[in-house]
Amino acid sequence: MRLVTRFELAAKNESELHGYLRNAFNAYSGEDEHLFRTNVNT
């Protein structure tokens, strides 16, 4: 798993941040555990 620093987040645009939030929410809500592991490790 790769941690993202606040400086890396500050460099992202709004659509990229929305994508991170959507993927994290879907993974933690139990929709697709594999999706969470795949996206976090990229």
KACORPE-V11886 format. One record per backbone hydrogen bond with DSSP energy under -0.5 kcal/mol. CO is the residue of the C=O (numbers start at 1). NH is the residue of the N-H. If there is no record, write none. Layout:
<<CO | NH> <CO | NH>>
//
This chain:
<<1 | 3> <3 | 5> <5 | 9> <6 | 10> <7 | 11> <9 | 12> <13 | 17> <14 | 18> <15 | 19> <16 | 20> <17 | 21> <18 | 22> <19 | 23> <20 | 24> <21 | 25> <22 | 26> <23 | 27> <24 | 28> <25 | 29> <26 | 31> <26 | 32> <27 | 30> <32 | 36> <33 | 37> <34 | 38> <35 | 39> <36 | 40> <37 | 41> <39 | 42> <40 | 2>>
//
